[in-house]
Amino acid sequence: MYQYDQYDQTIVDERVAQYRDQVRRRLSGELSEEEFRPLRLQNGLYYQRHAYMHRIAIPYGNLRSDQLRMLATIAREHDRGYGHFSTRSNIQYNWIKLEETPEILRKLASVQMHGIQTSGNCIRNITADQFAGVAPDEVVDPRPWSEILRQWSTFHPEFAWLPRKFKIAVSGTKEDRAAVQIHDLGVYLDRNEKGEIVASILAGGGLGRTPIVGAIIKRDLPWQHLLTYCEAVLRVYNRYGRRDNMYKARIKILVKALSPAKFAEQVEEEWQHLKDGPSTLTQEEVERVSQYFAPPAYDKLADTDTSYEKHLLENRAFARWVERNVRPHRVPGYASVTLSLKPRDIAPGDATDAQMEAVADWADAYSFGQIRVSHEQNLILADVKKRDLFALWEKAKAQGFATANIGLLTDIIACPGGDFCSLANAKSIPIALAIQERFDNLDFVYDLGDLSLNISGCMNSCGHHHVGNIGILGVDKDGAEWYQVSLGGEQGNGANGARLGRVIGPSFSAEEMPDVIQKVVDTFVELRIDGERFIDTYDRVGIAPFKERVYASRQPAHA
């Protein structure tokens, strides 16, 4: 994975020193909170409901074991012993003291990490497929291109004060596991008939108050022009994006207002001023970055292993974990393992310092010292020998990381919600825990098959509720917490791409939510044919049977 050069390290170290002085002036009263706020946000520091929250960047979800150990150290020494992995593949600490934040950034810089551009109206952390480089369906490894975009966008002077935050995702696989279509700017990498790398560029995707699926505005863009074309997109947005209303400031509003075709025309016109200019990529630059993502020293192994096959036959729990949490690898004899951060009674995405240190140890022992973070809020060891899977599973069980529920109902995506976030209208974590408790029978959940459930505590949609097969949105009704339910969303893995769920009707109280989800699931079970997925049953029968079942014995008091 990418290693800082002297320029990277100097930039980050200088930012730490600069921020340390800013904090000193804030604590001494030289800076007011109003003056300090934009400075702390530039370093990923928010003030939440109860304390400061520090958001740390994990570029395209890639971590080294020493970096994960440092994240564990920060959790133990500066927080309450845990961190929260978010849908942006970042980590957040929810109980941070302002005076300790310069030291946190110093420690992060010592392992080539930072909190730069994890907040503010700038280009945020760039995300990619968590199985990049190892997925059998991969056409182009997105990591070098994500790193090139990261270097280009970090401290870019023209895009430091955009109309609103800006999120980019990159994918190079047949199956979109990076949710590219719901990003402000998306990049699909492919190869043309000559085998040359080309990109399709999407713009105007995003969730939140006005959820929109992005549209392709450029096809078959030669790789040399990736940066100049993306710069043209940002320039058009920066010039014409609304700044008078923060709720209408995202690029999706501009693209929708103009139409994708008209927006593409404006980008094309702007691009003519940039095309073949200084930001045009060279083969030398691509090779410079790509060297950091060269395949590790894989052993030559048979694709099958006798001891592994024996454990599969003799241990049903292990076999189930392999089916749900282990994915094929492009190299014979290896597999990719997803460690579930969704066991019962734990907030989705949370990991303790001890758990993080354990995963770092497993990465060193089994996966070339590397870890991935998915936007589904799980951790991945991408390069595990099949013969080591049983030993890894036993260790993961001891740490609570072996729940065999990846892609299932209890693999819930959820934001921190009203327990922490000052923007939230309602709590997310108690709803997630209540649903996990209701569906505690893993055999039953396993039989349901693929079924995504996403929860957001407010319209900002940090839990991606719009694209969950079942989506839950916290809303404020007369000062009370209520929850709106939608059905039929998909994040983009399906053949039809990303799509937005439909709200089934009036909202529900927190106490009703486990019963509501139970009725939705029961309806699915009754109407399901030949083991079809939830989304397939929903497509076949529509929303009406679910709505009728949920509201059959209820007279809602709130719309």
N, C-alpha and C positions, 0 to 999 in steps of 0.2 A: 504494500500500500504506500501512499505518498509520504515522503519524508521532507520536512522543511529544508530549504537551502538557507544560506546566510541572509538573504533578503527577507524571506518569510520570518525567520526568527527575530531579526532586527525590528521588523514592523511590530510584531507582537510584544516584544520586550519594551519597546518605546511606548506602546499603547498602555502597558501596565504602569509604567512610571508616570505617564500623563494622568491616568485615572487615579493613581494614588494621591497625587497632588490635588486633584479635584475633590476627592473625598475629604482630604484634610481641610480644605477650604470650606466644604459644606459643614463639617463637624465644628469648625471654629466660628461659623456664622458669617464668614466672608461671602458665601454663596447662599442665596435663598433657595427654598425648595423649587420654586418656579425656574430659577436659573440652572439648578442642578439637574432637574428632570431630564432634559434632552441629553445631558452628558451621561447619566447613568443608563438611559435607554440604549445609547450607542454601545454599551458594554453588556447588554442583556439583563439589566437589573430593573425589575418592576416592583412597585409596592402593591401588594395584594390585600386581601381582606384582613389578615392578622399580622403579616410580617412581609419582609422583602422576599421576592422570588427571583432566583438567579437562573437564567436559561443559558446553557452551554451548547455550543455548536458541535455537532458530529457530522462532518461533511459526508454527504451521500451515504450516511449510516455506517461508516467504516471505523473501527476501533482496533488499536493494538492492545495487547494484554497489559502493558505498563500504563497505558492511558486509562483502561478500565479500573485498574488498581488505584490510580490517582482519584478517579471519580468516587471510588469507595472510601478513600481517605477523607475526601472533602465531606462526604455524607456523614462520616463518623465524627470528624473534628469540627465541622461548621454547621451541621444540620442536626436532624434527629435520627440519624442512622439509616436513612434511606434516600433514594432519588426516584424521580418519576420520568420514565421514557415516554416521549410524546409522539403524536402523529406526524410530527415534522422530523422524526428520527433524532431529535435532540434529547438532552436530559435537563430536568428542572429540579431545583432545590427550593422547598417551600418555606423554610424557617431560617432565613439568613439574616445576620446582623450587618448593618451597613458598614461598621468599622472593620469588619473582617473581610469585606469583599476585595480589597486590593491584594490581600494575601491569597485569597482563593484564585484570583487571576494570575498571581505569580506562580503558584503551584501548577496551574494549568499550563502556563507558558513553558514550564520545565519539561513537559511531555508533549509539546507542540499542539496545545489546545487553547481555546479562547471563547469569549462570549460575543465577539464582534458580529454585528449585523444579525443578531437573533431577535432584534426588536427594531422598531422605527419604520419609517416610510422609505425603505431601501430594498435591495434584493436580498432576500432571506436565504437560509440554509438550503442548498440544492439537494434534492433527493433523487434516488435511483432504485433499481431493483435490488432487493436484499440478497439475491442469488447471482449477482453480476459476476461474470468470469467463470462460473461453474455450471450454469444452467444448460441442460441439453438443448433447449429451444433457443438459445442465444445466437443471434446473427452477428451482433457487434457488441463488444464489451463497453458499457456506458461509462465506466469509471474514469478513464483518461479524459473523456469529453466533459464529464462533470467537473473534474479537477481543473481543466482549462477554463470552463465557465466560472468556477469559483475564483480562480486567480484574476480573471478579467473583471469580475464584479466586485471584488473586495476593495473598498475605498475608491470605487470609481467616482471621480469628482462630479460627473454629470448626473449621476443617478443616486446621489446621497439624500436628496429631498424630493422624492417622487410624490405624486398625489396621494398614494397609499402604498402599503406594503406590497411586495411583489414576490411571487413564489414560482420556482422553476422545477420541473421534473424531467428526467431523461430515462428512456428505455430503449433497449436494443434487442428485445425478444419478441417472439410471436405472441406470447401471452403478456398483457400489460399488467405487471404486478406493482407498478409505481404510481398507479392512479393518475396517469399523465393528463387525462382529459379534464380533470377538475382543478387544473393549475392555471395561473395567469399566463404562463408560457410553457408549452410542452414540446419536447423533442423526441421524435421517433426515429431511431437510427436503423438503417437498412443497407443493403447492397444492390446496386443496379445490375443490369445484364452483364456488364463488364467486370463485376466483382468489386467495383469502387464504392466506398462508403458515401452514402447520401442521407439526407435528413428530411423528414416532413415536420414542419413547424406548425404548432397549434397556438392559438391565442384566444383569450377571453373566457377561459374556464374559471370556475371558482364556486364556492358554496356560500355560506353566510346568509345574509338577509335576502339576497336575490341569487338563488342557485342557478348556474348555467353550465352546460357542458361545452367545453372549448371546441372551436372549429379549426380545421386545417386551412391555413392561409398560404402555405408554400409547400410544394411537393418536390422531391428529388433535388434538394439543395446540395450542391457539392460541398464536401466537408471543409474545403478551404475557406468557405464563406460563412461558416457557422457564426462566428463572433460578429462579423459586420452586419449580417442579417438580424441577429438578435439585438444588436445596438440600434438598428433602424426601428425595430418594434418598440424598444424602450424610448427612443426619441419621439416617436409619434404619440405614445402614451403620455410622456412627460409634458409634451406641448399642449395636447388637447384634453387630457384627463381632467375631470372636474376637481376643483380645489375648494369650491364653495360649500360642499356638502359631503362630509366624510362617509356617509352611507351610500353615496353615489360616485365615489372616487376610484373604485377599482377598475382595472382595465376591462373587465367584463361588461361594465355599463357603457363604456365608450364603444366597444366592438358591437354590442347589441344596438346602440343608438345609430351607428353608422351603417351596420350590416357587416358581416365578415368580409364580403367581397369588396366593399368600399374601403374598409380598414386595410385590407390587403393591398389595394391600389395605393393608398397613402404610404404604406410601408415600402412598397416597391419604388415609389418616387423618391423617398428618403434614402433608400438603399443605394440608389445610383450615385449619391454623393460619397458613399462609404466603400462601395464595392472596389476590390483590388487596392484598397488603401492600406495604411500601416497595420491595421488589425487583421489583415488576411493571414490565415494560418499557413504555415510552411510544414513540409514533411519533417524538417529538423525539429521544429517545436513539438509536433505531435509525438515524435519518437522520444524526445527528451522527457515528456510527461509519461508516455506509455511504458517506459522502462521500469517505473515504480510498480506497475501492475502486471509484470511478467508472472507467469504461472510459477508456483512454488515447486520445490523438488519432490514431485510425487514419486512414490515407489511404483514399480511395475507389478501389478497385482492381477490375479484372476478376478473376474466380475462377481464370482460367487465365493463364499467362504464357508467351510464345513461347520465350524463352531457357531458362526452367525446363523446359518440355516437351522442348526440343531436347537438353538435358543428360540428361534421363531416357532418351531414346532412344539416345543415343550412348555413355553411360557406365554400364556394368552395375553397377559397384561403388556408384556414386552412387544408382542406382535401387534397389538392394537396401537401402542405408542409409535411403532415403526410406520404403520399405515397412515397415521394422522400427522406425525411430527417429523418424519424423515422423507426427504425428497431425493430423486435420482440425481446423479452427478455425471458430468461429461467424461470423467476419467474412470476407467474400470476399477472396481474395488473400493471406490469412495462413495460417500453420501453426504448430504447436507442436512443438518439437524436444527430444528426450531425448538428452542427452550421456551415453554409457555410461561408468560408472566401473568397468567389468569387462573391461578388456583382459587379455590373457594376461600372466602373471607379475606381476600387481599384486593385492594384497589387495582384495577387493570393498569398495567404499565409500571407498577411500583416494584423496586428491588432493594433489598437491604444491603448494607456495606458488606456483610458476610457473604451474601449471595453473589454480589459482584466480584468479590475476591475469588470465590469458588469458580465462577465462570472464567475468570482470567487464568486460573490454574488449569482448567480443562482445555482452554484454548492453547496454552503452551504444550500440554500433553498430547492433544489430539488434533489440533487444527492450525498448525504453523503460527501460533501466537496471535491469531486474528479473530475478531468478533464482528458481527453485523447487527445493526438495529433496524427493524422493519417499521414502516409507518403503521402497521397493525399493533405496535407496542409489544413486540416480542424480541428475543435475542437469538442470534443464529450462529452456529459453528458450521462454516461452509465446507470444510474439507476433512471429514472424519472417515477413517477407514472402516469398512463394514465390520471387520473383525473386532473393532473397538466399540461398536455401538452398544453392546450389552453392558460393558463396564461403565461406559458413560451414562447409560440409563440408570444404573444402580446408584451412581453418584448424584445424578440429577434428582432422583427420588428423595435422597436424604436432605436435599436443599429445597424441596418443594417446587422443583422446576421440571417435573416430568408428567404433568397433567396432559393426557392424550386428547386434547381438544382443539387443535389447530384447525381453523375453518368451521368449527362447530358453534352451536348456539351460545355456549359459555365462553368462547374466545372473544369476549366483549371488548370493543373499542370504546373508550370513554375519556372525556376530558376531566380535569380535577373538579370542575363545577363549583357550586356555591360553598363547598367546604373551604375553598381557598381563594378562588378567583373573584375579584370585586366586580367583574363585568357580568357574572352569571346571574340568571334569574332564579335558578333552582339548583339543587344538589344533584350530582350525577352518581357519585360513588355509592351512596346508600341504595339507589335504584339498581345499580349493577350487582351489588352484594345480595340484594333481595332476590333478584332473578337467578343468580348463581345458586342461592340456597334452595329456591323452588325447583330448579332443575339439577339437583345434586346427584341424580341417578345417571352415571356416566353411560351405562348400557343404553338407556333410553335416548340420551343426547347423541350417542354414537349412531344409533339407528336412524335418527332424523337426517343425518348426512349434512352436507354443506348448507350452512344457514348463518348469515352474518347479522349481528345485532350491534348497532352503534348508538351511543348516547352523547348528546351535547347539552350543556347546562344553559346555553343561550343561543341566539340566532347567529353568533359568530361561527358556529359549527366546527369547533375545534375537534369534536368527536366524530365528524363526518357523518352525521345522522342521515343526511339527505341520500347517501349512497349505500346505506345498509339495507339488506333485505327486509329487516325490521329496523326502523329508525325511531328514536325517542328524543324529543326536544323539550327541555325545561322552559316553562313560561310562567310569567308573573300575572296572577289574576287577583286583583284587589288585595295585594300584599301577601298572598298565599302562593305556595309552590304547586303548580299543576304541570301535567305532562301530555304533550301531543304525540300521537303515534302515526307513523307513515309506513307504507308497505311498498315493496316492488323496486327498491333502489339497488343499483349495482355499481361497484367502484371501477369497473372496466375490465375485469378478468374474463367476463363472458364474451360470447361470439358477437353480441350486439354492442359491445363497448359500454361505457359508463351511461347510467341513466338515473334519474331522480325519482325518489319514492313519492307516492300520493298519500296525503293525509286522509285518514279514514273517517274523521269526524271530530266532535267536541273532545276536549282534553279531560284528563283523569287526575285524581289525587294520587299522592305517593303511595298511599295504602292500597289503592286499587291496582297498581301496576303489575305485581306478580300474577294476579288473576287475569288481567288483560292479556299479557303475553301467553299465559296458559291457554286461554281461549283461542288465540291466534294459532298456536301450535296444535291444539286439538282439532281445529278446523282443517289444518294442513294434513294431519294424520288421517282424518276421515276421507278427505278428497284425493289424496295422493294415489297415483297409479304407477305400478311397476317400479317402485323405488325412486321415483323422480325427485329432483331437488325441489326445495321450497319455491325457488324463483320460477321453476318450470310449472309447478302446480298453480302458482299465482298467475302466470301468463295464460294458462289454459282456462281457469275459472273466473279470473277477474277479482276485483276487490269486494264485490257485493257479499259473497258468503262470509267473508271474514268480518266485515262491518256488521252484518246481521247478527252474527254469533256474539260479538263483543258487546253490542248495545241491546241485546234481546231483553234483558231484565233490568235495564238502567234508564233512569230519567235524568240526564245530565243537567247539572245546575249551571255549568259554565260552557260558553261557546268556544 
